[in-house]
Amino acid sequence: MVEDHPLDYQDFEGLIPEHNYGAGSVIVWDRGIYHHPSTEDAKESEKLLQEGLKKGDLKFVLEGEKLRGEFALVKTRKDEKSWLLLKKRDRYATTEDILKENRSVVSERTLEDVSEDTPRKSSRQKKLDQIRFREALETEGLHAAPVKPMPQGVKPMLATLVKEPFDHPDWVFEMKWDGYRAIAEVRDGDVSLYSRNRISLGKKFSPILETLREFHFEAVLDGEVVVVDDRGHPDFQMLQDYQKSGKGYLIYYVFDLLYFEGHDLTNLPLLRRKGLLKKILPSVPNVRFSDHVVKDGILFFQVVKEKGLEGSSPSIPRVHTGSDGGAGNG
């Protein structure tokens, strides 16, 4: 048993000095929500969890970014402070060592990174970003793209509704994030962030603007500004209130690269653009690459539906789809 930690500490990462409670390096190794296996109702779940704690047999379900499924904490007879942590053999059970995933889900730092001084860590990360950037510049697909001035005031392509999900080898499928569609024009420190109707979003979501200003390249990015809750689910109401409340995690999910270092990429195949995008995005917490699934649209739809993510109704989620034949910016 440990002391209760204030929620204000939930995002803390850094060094706690010696002779203080919890002294040492601290990262956010995982985050998510928990509940009793028999219910997701908050009050009923809390009641059952408290009962299990008193009995010394505490069963719970974790929905984290790393740890998932049902677990149990069982008190041993050794003493009052000794418990066994058990994993139920459900679909999330594995023999792989989960501790190999040793990076923070917030900053991607390790405990060793935190223990080192900031300049050394920053230098190493910058080196990795520079290597990926050079790889992107040497990509064959980039040289095939025409050289043009950077476009301004881009109007992105919009999603088209279909009646049912489908599988197709020439299509990719990705999340339809519940947020604001946003185009970012990045010019080595000078950034414009605006909506699909060309309304500036820079002031409203200044943390993202400040992060983009650290990107030392020229690019036009297409993505979605969202606020996610502790489960990682986008919450549009939290997004609308973010400027006042600051609640949730503000993220710019980028799913397309329309222009890069003097080259117009819109006629390249979508997967080539996304491949370049993944290489050039630096490792930062609030600007992330929005990944995709190739071919398996039906399965992807079912997974999105099971997780209760954004849709036109609670039971009908939406996903982005795109042919990999090239052309377009959506």
RAVENWO-V817962 format. One record per residue. OMEGA is omega in whole degrees, 0 to 359 (999 if undefined). D_LAST is the distance of its C-alpha to the last C-alpha in Angstrom with 1 decimal. Layout:
OMEGA/D_LAST + OMEGA/D_LAST
This chain:
176/50.2 + 178/48.8 + 173/48.8 + 180/46.2 + 177/43.5 + 179/42.3 + 177/38.6 + 182/38.4 + 191/38.6 + 180/35.7 + 184/33.5 + 171/36.4 + 180/36.3 + 181/39.1 + 171/42.7 + 186/45.3 + 176/48.7 + 180/51.6 + 172/54.1 + 179/51.3 + 181/50.1 + 184/47.4 + 178/48.0 + 180/45.7 + 181/42.1 + 170/39.5 + 172/35.9 + 186/33.7 + 179/33.7 + 176/32.0 + 181/31.1 + 180/30.6 + 177/32.8 + 176/36.0 + 177/38.0 + 182/41.0 + 186/40.4 + 182/41.9 + 173/39.8 + 176/36.8 + 189/38.6 + 184/39.1 + 181/42.8 + 179/43.9 + 181/42.1 + 179/43.8 + 181/47.2 + 178/46.9 + 178/45.8 + 178/48.8 + 178/51.1 + 179/49.9 + 180/50.3 + 180/53.9 + 184/54.7 + 178/53.4 + 188/50.9 + 178/47.4 + 182/44.6 + 177/41.0 + 176/37.4 + 173/34.9 + 182/31.2 + 176/30.2 + 178/27.6 + 181/30.4 + 181/33.2 + 177/32.7 + 187/35.2 + 179/38.8 + 173/41.4 + 171/45.0 + 183/47.2 + 180/50.8 + 176/53.8 + 180/56.3 + 183/60.1 + 175/60.3 + 185/59.9 + 185/58.0 + 183/55.2 + 180/54.4 + 172/51.6 + 175/49.8 + 183/46.1 + 177/45.2 + 177/42.0 + 180/42.0 + 177/41.2 + 185/38.1 + 178/34.7 + 182/33.9 + 181/37.2 + 176/37.2 + 179/39.8 + 181/37.4 + 183/38.3 + 182/35.9 + 173/37.4 + 174/35.8 + 193/32.7 + 182/34.4 + 178/31.7 + 176/31.0 + 179/28.0 + 187/27.8 + 184/28.4 + 176/28.5 + 172/32.1 + 176/35.1 + 178/38.5 + 178/39.7 + 182/37.1 + 183/38.3 + 178/41.9 + 178/41.4 + 186/41.3 + 181/38.0 + 181/38.3 + 178/38.7 + 180/35.7 + 180/33.5 + 180/34.7 + 180/33.9 + 177/30.3 + 179/29.8 + 179/31.2 + 179/28.7 + 179/25.7 + 178/27.3 + 180/27.7 + 180/24.1 + 179/23.1 + 177/25.6 + 179/24.3 + 180/20.8 + 182/22.5 + 180/24.4 + 182/21.6 + 182/22.0 + 181/18.4 + 181/18.4 + 179/21.5 + 181/19.9 + 182/17.3 + 176/18.9 + 181/20.5 + 173/19.5 + 179/19.9 + 178/17.3 + 178/15.3 + 179/16.1 + 182/14.8 + 173/11.2 + 187/9.7 + 172/6.1 + 181/4.6 + 179/6.4 + 176/7.7 + 181/10.5 + 171/13.8 + 187/15.9 + 184/19.6 + 179/19.9 + 181/18.4 + 173/18.8 + 176/19.2 + 184/18.0 + 182/18.4 + 182/15.5 + 172/12.9 + 185/11.8 + 180/12.0 + 184/11.5 + 166/12.8 + 184/11.8 + 181/13.5 + 183/15.9 + 178/15.5 + 173/14.2 + 187/10.6 + 173/11.5 + 177/10.9 + 173/13.8 + 185/15.6 + 180/18.1 + 175/21.2 + 178/23.7 + 177/24.7 + 189/23.5 + 169/20.5 + 178/18.6 + 184/16.6 + 183/15.5 + 180/13.8 + 176/11.3 + 176/14.7 + 175/15.8 + 184/18.3 + 178/19.5 + 186/19.2 + 182/21.3 + 183/24.6 + 182/23.5 + 185/22.1 + 178/24.3 + 178/24.5 + 179/20.9 + 181/21.5 + 177/24.7 + 180/23.1 + 179/20.5 + 178/23.5 + 180/24.9 + 186/22.2 + 175/24.1 + 175/21.5 + 181/19.2 + 169/15.5 + 183/12.4 + 177/10.7 + 182/7.7 + 184/9.1 + 174/11.5 + 181/15.2 + 166/17.4 + 180/21.1 + 178/22.4 + 183/26.0 + 176/28.5 + 185/27.1 + 180/23.6 + 177/22.4 + 181/20.1 + 186/22.4 + 179/21.1 + 177/24.7 + 177/25.3 + 180/22.2 + 182/23.7 + 192/27.0 + 184/26.1 + 180/27.4 + 188/30.7 + 184/31.2 + 183/29.4 + 180/29.3 + 183/26.8 + 182/24.6 + 183/22.0 + 171/19.0 + 177/15.7 + 183/13.5 + 182/11.1 + 180/8.5 + 179/7.1 + 187/9.5 + 184/9.1 + 182/12.9 + 174/15.9 + 176/19.6 + 183/19.8 + 173/17.3 + 186/14.3 + 191/12.0 + 177/9.3 + 174/11.7 + 174/12.3 + 184/11.5 + 182/8.8 + 175/11.9 + 179/13.6 + 181/11.0 + 176/11.3 + 176/15.0 + 181/15.4 + 182/13.7 + 181/16.2 + 188/19.0 + 182/18.7 + 178/18.2 + 179/21.8 + 179/23.5 + 186/23.5 + 189/23.7 + 169/21.3 + 188/18.2 + 176/17.0 + 177/14.7 + 187/12.8 + 188/13.9 + 175/13.2 + 179/15.6 + 169/15.9 + 192/17.5 + 182/19.2 + 183/17.2 + 179/20.5 + 180/22.0 + 178/18.9 + 181/19.0 + 179/22.7 + 178/22.5 + 180/20.1 + 180/22.6 + 181/25.6 + 177/24.4 + 180/24.0 + 194/20.5 + 178/18.4 + 179/18.7 + 170/19.7 + 182/23.2 + 184/25.0 + 183/25.0 + 180/21.6 + 176/18.7 + 176/15.0 + 171/12.5 + 173/8.8 + 179/9.0 + 176/7.5 + 178/10.0 + 180/11.2 + 179/12.5 + 177/10.5 + 174/9.1 + 182/6.0 + 181/3.8 + 999/0.0
